[in-house]
């Protein structure tokens, strides 16, 4: 499978981190010095993605601006001799025509957001990347998945999974585990937020997917599920009746940046990985903790 396109659902309201997201898109909140959306874009680019598809909503225009050139800023940096800053912006700049934007007019769920990208994706397998979930690792989570997908047959689907505590499985989409080969296994059923004590495993479906285009036909008529929304997991359950699904336990540290504790934890984790910030951050933390 050649995975050329990635869909980024960015139309969510970010209610878990209000009031920060009242006027600022959640995806533009910064982890250290880069917005969330930049991290997942970089992850996808590292994985070889060629076309980046953003499903946006109201008040999300700043995301489009982020991936555009700002001539005034470029001219100011050039006039002031700030070459390092210019190089950073140039590295983050997508190639012309490599980025597309489409709208999800109503908050009808992740499945609906993915369906909104159907015409841009076309008839080829594609990745789905949730911007509020970061995975701290090199290589990135999506690159690991695409390398795994290359070993699978045509019309195969792949989801990234992570072990969660047994008493929290009711908060996640959970998959059953079939035949296993190393960190990859055949998915033996999926259930969205199972009742306590009924989960088939403790492996939760995380924010990275590689899906076949037939998912769009299912999403077109998918009924609303948990939370009154069109759930992607429900559509995947339908697709699993005719196509293989595999799970892969990725390497890396996952951060749920859509929650306040997760957002703060991600800032610390990513800062500690930066050599120029690590020592100063540790010193400030010790000072704050009175050590």
Wavefront OBJ file of the C-alpha trace (Angstrom):
o trace
v 0.000 0.000 0.000
v 1.194 3.456 -0.920
v -0.180 6.030 1.523
v -0.006 9.479 -0.086
v -2.725 11.425 1.727
v -3.519 12.205 5.355
v -6.711 13.675 6.800
v -6.506 15.946 9.848
v -9.914 16.517 11.525
v -9.547 19.998 13.060
v -13.152 21.194 13.333
v -13.613 20.312 17.017
v -14.597 22.944 19.565
v -11.927 22.077 22.132
v -14.370 22.184 25.032
v -12.047 20.276 27.375
v -9.566 23.135 27.428
v -11.891 26.129 27.649
v -11.530 29.082 28.036
v -8.241 28.850 26.068
v -10.145 27.667 22.998
v -12.960 30.226 23.062
v -11.302 32.267 20.299
v -8.171 30.203 19.564
v -8.424 26.823 17.806
v -7.260 23.986 20.036
v -4.916 22.892 17.273
v -3.028 26.194 17.481
v -2.226 25.892 21.194
v 1.517 25.610 21.556
v 3.604 22.788 22.937
v 6.821 24.653 23.872
v 7.125 26.848 20.763
v 5.113 25.050 18.061
v 1.356 24.663 17.680
v -0.155 21.199 17.945
v -1.038 21.180 14.263
v 2.603 21.694 13.303
v 3.700 18.623 15.265
v 1.259 16.287 13.516
v 1.990 17.860 10.122
v 5.707 17.199 10.709
v 4.912 13.626 11.749
v 2.962 13.041 8.551
v 5.638 14.628 6.376
v 8.302 12.425 8.019
v 6.128 9.411 7.136
v 6.159 10.337 3.443
v 2.715 11.906 3.174
v 2.426 14.059 0.047
v -1.025 15.651 0.416
v -2.298 17.098 3.706
v -6.094 17.459 4.048
v -7.501 19.575 6.872
v -11.206 19.303 7.764
v -11.906 22.629 9.429
v -14.864 24.484 10.924
v -15.836 27.989 11.967
v -13.101 30.169 13.495
v -10.368 27.862 12.166
v -8.998 30.166 9.456
v -5.830 30.738 11.474
v -4.839 27.109 10.746
v -4.905 27.855 7.035
v -2.917 31.029 7.647
v -0.325 29.064 9.614
v 0.531 27.005 6.540
v 0.630 30.019 4.239
v 3.462 32.457 3.590
v 3.481 35.786 5.449
v 5.316 38.205 3.197
v 5.432 40.982 5.795
v 7.026 38.647 8.340
v 9.487 37.298 5.775
v 10.494 40.815 4.757
v 10.900 41.948 8.360
v 13.062 38.966 9.288
v 15.202 39.488 6.193
v 15.658 43.189 6.940
v 16.743 42.392 10.500
v 19.121 39.646 9.448
v 17.245 36.904 11.338
v 18.319 34.022 9.106
v 17.724 31.289 11.693
v 14.081 32.306 12.080
v 13.680 32.474 8.296
v 15.054 28.963 7.954
v 12.614 27.636 10.560
v 9.660 29.138 8.696
v 10.952 27.779 5.389
v 11.220 24.272 6.842
v 7.604 24.428 8.015
v 6.272 25.663 4.667
v 4.367 23.043 2.631
v 4.953 22.796 -1.089
v 2.471 24.585 -3.338
v -0.652 22.486 -3.825
v 0.236 20.005 -1.097
v -2.384 21.264 1.375
v -6.177 21.208 1.022
v -8.915 22.531 3.294
v -12.562 21.521 3.473
v -15.338 22.377 5.930
v -17.359 20.359 8.404
v -20.331 22.670 8.896
v -21.672 20.987 12.038
v -20.005 19.104 14.928
v -21.348 15.670 13.999
v -18.388 13.590 15.124
v -15.088 12.193 13.911
v -16.683 9.851 11.400
v -18.524 12.728 9.756
v -15.356 14.829 9.671
v -13.485 12.058 7.844
v -16.396 11.661 5.416
v -16.146 15.369 4.558
v -12.732 14.672 2.985
v -14.025 11.953 0.646
v -13.722 13.834 -2.638
v -10.199 15.055 -1.886
v -8.998 11.617 -0.804
v -10.529 9.842 -3.760
v -10.226 6.106 -4.315
v -6.993 5.314 -2.470
v -5.951 4.310 1.047
v -5.277 7.208 3.376
v -4.190 8.091 6.897
v -6.217 9.841 9.582
v -4.266 11.798 12.191
v -5.912 13.395 15.241
v -4.038 16.636 16.002
v -4.673 16.669 19.758
v -2.831 13.370 20.238
v 0.948 13.636 20.055
v 3.358 10.704 20.137
v 6.852 11.586 21.299
v 9.183 9.253 19.447
v 11.566 9.015 16.527
v 10.527 7.636 14.123
v 7.023 9.025 14.557
v 3.921 6.930 15.075
v 2.606 7.367 11.520
v 5.928 6.352 9.967
v 5.892 3.197 12.084
v 2.368 2.474 10.865
v 3.160 3.055 7.192
v 6.176 0.777 7.415
v 3.913 -1.874 8.967
v 1.214 -1.329 6.345
v 3.773 -2.033 3.624
v 3.891 -5.638 4.850
v 0.116 -6.139 4.551
v -2.013 -7.129 1.609
v -4.221 -4.819 -0.396
v -7.490 -3.697 1.191
v -6.025 -3.934 4.681
v -6.697 -1.373 7.410
v -4.414 -0.508 10.297
v -5.026 1.233 13.630
v -2.572 2.351 16.291
v -3.352 0.964 19.730
v -2.136 1.578 23.256
v -2.658 -0.355 26.481
v -4.793 1.463 29.058
v -5.648 0.492 32.665
v -8.412 -2.108 32.801
v -10.644 0.120 34.933
v -10.576 2.846 32.258
v -11.435 0.782 29.181
v -15.010 2.096 29.223
v -13.655 5.526 28.225
v -12.111 4.366 24.930
v -12.695 2.507 21.719
v -11.311 -0.987 22.401
v -10.284 -3.729 19.998
v -10.147 -7.487 20.399
v -6.852 -9.279 19.772
v -6.553 -12.089 17.238
v -3.473 -13.705 15.696
v -0.363 -11.756 16.716
v 2.972 -11.205 14.948
v 5.272 -9.169 17.179
v 3.632 -5.825 17.888
v 1.041 -6.301 15.147
v -2.111 -8.394 15.448
v -5.333 -9.129 13.645
v -8.183 -7.124 15.134
v -10.862 -9.451 16.444
v -13.738 -7.028 16.893
v -14.021 -3.408 17.998
v -16.339 -1.683 20.439
v -16.737 2.009 21.228
v -16.669 2.724 24.986
v -17.707 -0.727 26.236
v -19.570 -1.045 29.509
v -17.338 -1.654 32.524
v -16.129 -5.223 32.721
v -17.077 -6.095 29.116
v -14.020 -4.892 27.151
v -12.428 -7.582 24.915
v -8.924 -6.329 25.839
v -7.178 -3.297 27.334
v -5.891 -2.059 23.970
v -7.435 1.285 23.091
v -7.800 2.718 19.603
v -5.692 5.883 19.470
v -5.598 8.824 17.094
v -3.801 7.253 14.117
v -5.481 5.198 11.377
v -4.733 3.885 7.887
v -8.011 3.206 6.121
v -9.277 2.023 2.765
v -11.565 4.348 0.754
v -14.526 1.988 1.124
v -14.981 3.516 4.596
v -16.582 6.560 2.925
v -19.523 4.567 1.554
v -20.223 3.254 5.062
v -19.871 6.682 6.661
v -22.358 8.087 4.149
v -25.201 6.218 5.844
v -23.666 5.652 9.287
v -26.149 6.267 12.104
v -25.199 8.316 15.131
v -23.608 6.381 17.965
v -21.978 7.282 21.295
v -22.504 10.914 22.265
v -25.055 11.368 19.485
v -22.201 11.627 16.952
v -21.216 9.694 13.838
v -18.424 7.534 15.212
v -15.498 6.418 13.069
v -15.175 3.270 15.171
v -18.729 2.231 14.265
v -17.923 2.625 10.559
v -14.724 0.603 10.990
v -16.768 -2.174 12.601
v -18.903 -2.198 9.460
v -15.892 -2.217 7.149
v -14.323 -5.078 9.139
v -17.085 -7.353 7.811
v -15.452 -7.269 4.383
v -11.852 -6.156 4.968
v -9.027 -7.065 7.306
v -8.169 -4.805 10.239
v -4.846 -4.937 12.042
v -3.638 -3.227 15.187
v -0.097 -2.150 15.919
v 1.333 -1.231 19.306
v 3.525 1.741 18.459
v 6.700 2.856 20.142
v 6.559 6.229 21.854
v 4.927 8.262 24.565
v 1.370 9.351 23.776
v 0.082 12.695 25.050
v -3.611 13.631 25.042
v -3.256 17.357 24.478
v -7.012 17.820 24.342
v -7.108 17.642 28.148
v -5.540 20.151 30.500
v -3.352 17.627 32.383
v -2.255 16.046 29.110
v -1.452 19.424 27.575
v 0.720 20.423 30.541
v 2.444 17.043 30.593
v 3.225 17.305 26.875
v 4.816 20.725 27.320
v 7.147 19.357 29.986
v 7.969 16.161 28.064
v 8.753 17.949 24.808
v 10.767 20.659 26.556
v 12.884 18.054 28.340
v 13.771 16.563 24.960
v 15.223 19.898 23.814
v 18.920 20.111 24.827
v 18.851 23.914 24.920
v 15.866 23.906 27.310
v 16.348 20.806 29.443
v 18.839 22.101 32.015
v 17.062 25.398 32.602
v 13.667 23.707 32.883
v 14.907 21.190 35.448
v 16.458 24.011 37.474
v 13.185 25.976 37.442
v 11.159 22.902 38.394
v 13.445 22.185 41.353
v 13.198 25.801 42.446
v 9.410 25.694 42.231
v 9.241 22.413 44.162
v 11.615 23.732 46.806
v 14.332 21.172 46.120
l 1 2 3 4 5 6 7 8 9 10 11 12 13 14 15 16 17 18 19 20 21 22 23 24 25 26 27 28 29 30 31 32 33 34 35 36 37 38 39 40 41 42 43 44 45 46 47 48 49 50 51 52 53 54 55 56 57 58 59 60 61 62 63 64 65 66 67 68 69 70 71 72 73 74 75 76 77 78 79 80 81 82 83 84 85 86 87 88 89 90 91 92 93 94 95 96 97 98 99 100 101 102 103 104 105 106 107 108 109 110 111 112 113 114 115 116 117 118 119 120 121 122 123 124 125 126 127 128 129 130 131 132 133 134 135 136 137 138 139 140 141 142 143 144 145 146 147 148 149 150 151 152 153 154 155 156 157 158 159 160 161 162 163 164 165 166 167 168 169 170 171 172 173 174 175 176 177 178 179 180 181 182 183 184 185 186 187 188 189 190 191 192 193 194 195 196 197 198 199 200 201 202 203 204 205 206 207 208 209 210 211 212 213 214 215 216 217 218 219 220 221 222 223 224 225 226 227 228 229 230 231 232 233 234 235 236 237 238 239 240 241 242 243 244 245 246 247 248 249 250 251 252 253 254 255 256 257 258 259 260 261 262 263 264 265 266 267 268 269 270 271 272 273 274 275 276 277 278 279 280 281 282 283 284 285 286 287 288 289 290 291
